[in-house]
Amino acid sequence: MVSGCGGVGALSDFSLKDQEWFARPGKIFKGNSTIETPPLSVSKEVTPNDLISSDGQCPGMPAPGAPADANASEGQVSVAPVALGHTECDVARAIAVAPDNVNLSNNERGDRVAQITWRSGPRPGAYTFTSGRLTAIERVDVPPPEKPARGAKKKRA
C-alpha cells in the first residue's frame, strides 16, 4: 500500500529507527539541572517551591547578579529544553536569566495565572502558566544584538 523511491526495505528500516528513537527514556537534558518531558497526565502536584515569586525568583535560585552555576566551565552554556506542563520554577531554572516581567493573577475559576516574560537569554518569550504549569509560549520582539564598534579602516599601500 505504501510506495516510494527508496523501496520497501528503506521504508521499514526508517520506521524501525523512529521506533527506537521514540522508545528512549524521557530525559531530555543531563547535567546539574534535569528536566524530564512532562507525562501525558500530570501526576506530580505543584508545590509552593514550584511557583515563582512576583520578583522573578524561585526557592534555591541564586540571587540576581550571581552566576547561575559557579561550577560551570567558562564558555560552556547548557540550556534545558522547555515543554508544556513544566512548572514555573522548572522553566525559570532552565532559562537561568532573571525575567523581565512577572504578572501574577487569578482566572475566572480562581486558578493562579502567571505571565512571565523573558526578552533576553537563551529562550526569550512570553510564558503563560495556569495552576503552576506551562500552558502557552508566545514569541516576543527581541532587540537585535549590538554590533561591536568597528576600528578605523586601514589604507592599503
C-alpha positions, 0 to 999 in steps of 0.5 A: 500500500505504501510506495516510494523511491527508496523501496520497501526495505528503506521504508521499514528500516526508517520506521524501525529507527523512529521506533527506537528513537521514540522508545528512549527514556524521557530525559531530555537534558543531563547535567546539574539541572534535569528536566524530564518531558512532562507525562501525558497526565500530570501526576506530580502536584505543584508545590509552593517551591514550584511557583515563582515569586512576583520578583522573578525568583524561585526557592534555591535560585541564586540571587540576581547578579550571581552566576547561575552555576559557579561550577560551570566551565567558562564558555560552556552554556547548557540550556534545558529544553522547555515543554508544556506542563513544566512548572514555573520554577522548572522553566525559570531554572532552565532559562537561568536569566532573571525575567523581565516581567512577572504578572501574577493573577487569578482566572475566572475559576480562581486558578493562579495565572502567571505571565512571565516574560523573558526578552533576553537569554537563551529562550526569550518569550512570553510564558503563560502558566495556569495552576503552576504549569506551562500552558502557552509560549508566545514569541516576543520582539527581541532587540537585535544584538549590538554590533561591536564598534568597528576600528578605523579602516586601514589604507592599503599601500 
